[in-house]
């Protein structure tokens, strides 16, 4: 693996960190619960689109936008 292929840790601003923490706390809990449900068969994979829609409603896209902006800012500082 090349050094340029390694994604650096993201250094969020205080405001970004607050937003990311709020989003990812709920998202991670939901992902953990649904992962177990899909693996054990308690949740049918036919519900996969509902799973993705729920993640979107929980703010996953906002998290990705913040993370992308933070990554781009980090790359400019190099």
PyMOL commands that place a pseudoatom at each C-alpha (Angstrom):
pseudoatom trace, name=CA, resn=UNK, resi=1, chain=A, elem=C, hetatm=0, pos=[0.000, 0.000, 0.000]
pseudoatom trace, name=CA, resn=UNK, resi=2, chain=A, elem=C, hetatm=0, pos=[1.279, 3.445, -0.892]
pseudoatom trace, name=CA, resn=UNK, resi=3, chain=A, elem=C, hetatm=0, pos=[1.386, 6.268, 1.654]
pseudoatom trace, name=CA, resn=UNK, resi=4, chain=A, elem=C, hetatm=0, pos=[-0.899, 8.397, -0.528]
pseudoatom trace, name=CA, resn=UNK, resi=5, chain=A, elem=C, hetatm=0, pos=[-3.541, 5.636, -0.403]
pseudoatom trace, name=CA, resn=UNK, resi=6, chain=A, elem=C, hetatm=0, pos=[-3.862, 5.868, 3.387]
pseudoatom trace, name=CA, resn=UNK, resi=7, chain=A, elem=C, hetatm=0, pos=[-6.671, 8.140, 4.501]
pseudoatom trace, name=CA, resn=UNK, resi=8, chain=A, elem=C, hetatm=0, pos=[-5.554, 10.382, 7.358]
pseudoatom trace, name=CA, resn=UNK, resi=9, chain=A, elem=C, hetatm=0, pos=[-7.532, 10.833, 10.552]
pseudoatom trace, name=CA, resn=UNK, resi=10, chain=A, elem=C, hetatm=0, pos=[-10.039, 13.633, 10.246]
pseudoatom trace, name=CA, resn=UNK, resi=11, chain=A, elem=C, hetatm=0, pos=[-9.639, 16.677, 12.460]
pseudoatom trace, name=CA, resn=UNK, resi=12, chain=A, elem=C, hetatm=0, pos=[-13.081, 18.195, 12.803]
pseudoatom trace, name=CA, resn=UNK, resi=13, chain=A, elem=C, hetatm=0, pos=[-13.758, 21.715, 14.022]
pseudoatom trace, name=CA, resn=UNK, resi=14, chain=A, elem=C, hetatm=0, pos=[-15.679, 21.927, 17.307]
pseudoatom trace, name=CA, resn=UNK, resi=15, chain=A, elem=C, hetatm=0, pos=[-18.920, 22.579, 15.422]
pseudoatom trace, name=CA, resn=UNK, resi=16, chain=A, elem=C, hetatm=0, pos=[-18.295, 19.713, 13.006]
pseudoatom trace, name=CA, resn=UNK, resi=17, chain=A, elem=C, hetatm=0, pos=[-17.405, 17.408, 15.878]
pseudoatom trace, name=CA, resn=UNK, resi=18, chain=A, elem=C, hetatm=0, pos=[-20.684, 18.184, 17.644]
pseudoatom trace, name=CA, resn=UNK, resi=19, chain=A, elem=C, hetatm=0, pos=[-22.670, 17.429, 14.492]
pseudoatom trace, name=CA, resn=UNK, resi=20, chain=A, elem=C, hetatm=0, pos=[-20.738, 14.242, 13.702]
pseudoatom trace, name=CA, resn=UNK, resi=21, chain=A, elem=C, hetatm=0, pos=[-21.074, 12.960, 17.266]
pseudoatom trace, name=CA, resn=UNK, resi=22, chain=A, elem=C, hetatm=0, pos=[-24.823, 13.549, 17.297]
pseudoatom trace, name=CA, resn=UNK, resi=23, chain=A, elem=C, hetatm=0, pos=[-25.328, 11.790, 13.964]
pseudoatom trace, name=CA, resn=UNK, resi=24, chain=A, elem=C, hetatm=0, pos=[-22.941, 8.893, 14.416]
pseudoatom trace, name=CA, resn=UNK, resi=25, chain=A, elem=C, hetatm=0, pos=[-24.070, 7.912, 17.913]
pseudoatom trace, name=CA, resn=UNK, resi=26, chain=A, elem=C, hetatm=0, pos=[-27.515, 7.024, 16.600]
pseudoatom trace, name=CA, resn=UNK, resi=27, chain=A, elem=C, hetatm=0, pos=[-26.257, 5.663, 13.281]
pseudoatom trace, name=CA, resn=UNK, resi=28, chain=A, elem=C, hetatm=0, pos=[-23.737, 3.328, 14.907]
pseudoatom trace, name=CA, resn=UNK, resi=29, chain=A, elem=C, hetatm=0, pos=[-26.335, 1.956, 17.309]
pseudoatom trace, name=CA, resn=UNK, resi=30, chain=A, elem=C, hetatm=0, pos=[-28.763, 1.348, 14.439]
pseudoatom trace, name=CA, resn=UNK, resi=31, chain=A, elem=C, hetatm=0, pos=[-26.080, -0.263, 12.245]
pseudoatom trace, name=CA, resn=UNK, resi=32, chain=A, elem=C, hetatm=0, pos=[-25.018, -2.570, 15.084]
pseudoatom trace, name=CA, resn=UNK, resi=33, chain=A, elem=C, hetatm=0, pos=[-28.607, -3.630, 15.785]
pseudoatom trace, name=CA, resn=UNK, resi=34, chain=A, elem=C, hetatm=0, pos=[-29.459, -4.170, 12.126]
pseudoatom trace, name=CA, resn=UNK, resi=35, chain=A, elem=C, hetatm=0, pos=[-26.222, -6.032, 11.418]
pseudoatom trace, name=CA, resn=UNK, resi=36, chain=A, elem=C, hetatm=0, pos=[-27.120, -8.521, 14.128]
pseudoatom trace, name=CA, resn=UNK, resi=37, chain=A, elem=C, hetatm=0, pos=[-30.695, -8.751, 12.840]
pseudoatom trace, name=CA, resn=UNK, resi=38, chain=A, elem=C, hetatm=0, pos=[-29.601, -9.409, 9.262]
pseudoatom trace, name=CA, resn=UNK, resi=39, chain=A, elem=C, hetatm=0, pos=[-27.021, -12.006, 10.339]
pseudoatom trace, name=CA, resn=UNK, resi=40, chain=A, elem=C, hetatm=0, pos=[-29.383, -13.889, 12.632]
pseudoatom trace, name=CA, resn=UNK, resi=41, chain=A, elem=C, hetatm=0, pos=[-32.232, -13.800, 10.141]
pseudoatom trace, name=CA, resn=UNK, resi=42, chain=A, elem=C, hetatm=0, pos=[-34.490, -11.653, 12.329]
pseudoatom trace, name=CA, resn=UNK, resi=43, chain=A, elem=C, hetatm=0, pos=[-34.479, -9.088, 9.523]
pseudoatom trace, name=CA, resn=UNK, resi=44, chain=A, elem=C, hetatm=0, pos=[-35.046, -10.080, 5.907]
pseudoatom trace, name=CA, resn=UNK, resi=45, chain=A, elem=C, hetatm=0, pos=[-32.634, -8.730, 3.293]
pseudoatom trace, name=CA, resn=UNK, resi=46, chain=A, elem=C, hetatm=0, pos=[-35.704, -7.668, 1.363]
pseudoatom trace, name=CA, resn=UNK, resi=47, chain=A, elem=C, hetatm=0, pos=[-35.784, -4.763, 3.829]
pseudoatom trace, name=CA, resn=UNK, resi=48, chain=A, elem=C, hetatm=0, pos=[-32.340, -3.545, 2.721]
pseudoatom trace, name=CA, resn=UNK, resi=49, chain=A, elem=C, hetatm=0, pos=[-33.755, -0.478, 0.938]
pseudoatom trace, name=CA, resn=UNK, resi=50, chain=A, elem=C, hetatm=0, pos=[-35.689, 0.450, 4.089]
pseudoatom trace, name=CA, resn=UNK, resi=51, chain=A, elem=C, hetatm=0, pos=[-32.453, 0.087, 6.063]
pseudoatom trace, name=CA, resn=UNK, resi=52, chain=A, elem=C, hetatm=0, pos=[-30.667, 2.505, 3.718]
pseudoatom trace, name=CA, resn=UNK, resi=53, chain=A, elem=C, hetatm=0, pos=[-33.573, 4.971, 3.808]
pseudoatom trace, name=CA, resn=UNK, resi=54, chain=A, elem=C, hetatm=0, pos=[-33.497, 4.938, 7.606]
pseudoatom trace, name=CA, resn=UNK, resi=55, chain=A, elem=C, hetatm=0, pos=[-29.767, 5.697, 7.567]
pseudoatom trace, name=CA, resn=UNK, resi=56, chain=A, elem=C, hetatm=0, pos=[-30.441, 8.637, 5.254]
pseudoatom trace, name=CA, resn=UNK, resi=57, chain=A, elem=C, hetatm=0, pos=[-33.181, 9.909, 7.578]
pseudoatom trace, name=CA, resn=UNK, resi=58, chain=A, elem=C, hetatm=0, pos=[-30.737, 9.641, 10.483]
pseudoatom trace, name=CA, resn=UNK, resi=59, chain=A, elem=C, hetatm=0, pos=[-28.393, 12.092, 8.756]
pseudoatom trace, name=CA, resn=UNK, resi=60, chain=A, elem=C, hetatm=0, pos=[-25.785, 9.814, 7.230]
pseudoatom trace, name=CA, resn=UNK, resi=61, chain=A, elem=C, hetatm=0, pos=[-25.523, 12.039, 4.140]
pseudoatom trace, name=CA, resn=UNK, resi=62, chain=A, elem=C, hetatm=0, pos=[-24.815, 15.057, 6.362]
pseudoatom trace, name=CA, resn=UNK, resi=63, chain=A, elem=C, hetatm=0, pos=[-22.052, 13.108, 8.076]
pseudoatom trace, name=CA, resn=UNK, resi=64, chain=A, elem=C, hetatm=0, pos=[-20.524, 12.170, 4.715]
pseudoatom trace, name=CA, resn=UNK, resi=65, chain=A, elem=C, hetatm=0, pos=[-20.593, 15.797, 3.575]
pseudoatom trace, name=CA, resn=UNK, resi=66, chain=A, elem=C, hetatm=0, pos=[-18.880, 16.957, 6.765]
pseudoatom trace, name=CA, resn=UNK, resi=67, chain=A, elem=C, hetatm=0, pos=[-16.275, 14.191, 6.520]
pseudoatom trace, name=CA, resn=UNK, resi=68, chain=A, elem=C, hetatm=0, pos=[-15.599, 14.997, 2.841]
pseudoatom trace, name=CA, resn=UNK, resi=69, chain=A, elem=C, hetatm=0, pos=[-15.181, 18.696, 3.616]
pseudoatom trace, name=CA, resn=UNK, resi=70, chain=A, elem=C, hetatm=0, pos=[-12.833, 17.911, 6.476]
pseudoatom trace, name=CA, resn=UNK, resi=71, chain=A, elem=C, hetatm=0, pos=[-10.793, 15.576, 4.283]
pseudoatom trace, name=CA, resn=UNK, resi=72, chain=A, elem=C, hetatm=0, pos=[-10.518, 18.195, 1.526]
pseudoatom trace, name=CA, resn=UNK, resi=73, chain=A, elem=C, hetatm=0, pos=[-9.466, 20.834, 4.057]
pseudoatom trace, name=CA, resn=UNK, resi=74, chain=A, elem=C, hetatm=0, pos=[-6.779, 18.471, 5.370]
pseudoatom trace, name=CA, resn=UNK, resi=75, chain=A, elem=C, hetatm=0, pos=[-5.494, 17.839, 1.842]
pseudoatom trace, name=CA, resn=UNK, resi=76, chain=A, elem=C, hetatm=0, pos=[-5.203, 21.582, 1.141]
pseudoatom trace, name=CA, resn=UNK, resi=77, chain=A, elem=C, hetatm=0, pos=[-3.078, 22.039, 4.264]
pseudoatom trace, name=CA, resn=UNK, resi=78, chain=A, elem=C, hetatm=0, pos=[-0.422, 19.633, 2.992]
for i in range(1, 78): cmd.bond("trace and resi %d" % i, "trace and resi %d" % (i + 1))
show_as sticks, trace
zoom trace
